[in-house]
């Protein structure tokens, strides 16, 4: 998605995690800018955790099989 925006001349970046994306957006934003996160309820929950400093909930069943704990 970010590459499509860059092709249109819009500054865009892709980050590996929601927390990384939020941190990058906040660092890029000016004092009068608004950082808006849109997406699924899962994304909204991850953004909320990052903003409030809440330890993320982990759901092993949603991890790829090779990363699941035994």
ABEGO torsion letter per residue (X at the ends): XAAAAAAAGBBBBBBABAAAAAAAAAAABBAABBBBBBEBAAAAAAAAAAAAGBBBBBBAAABBAAABBX
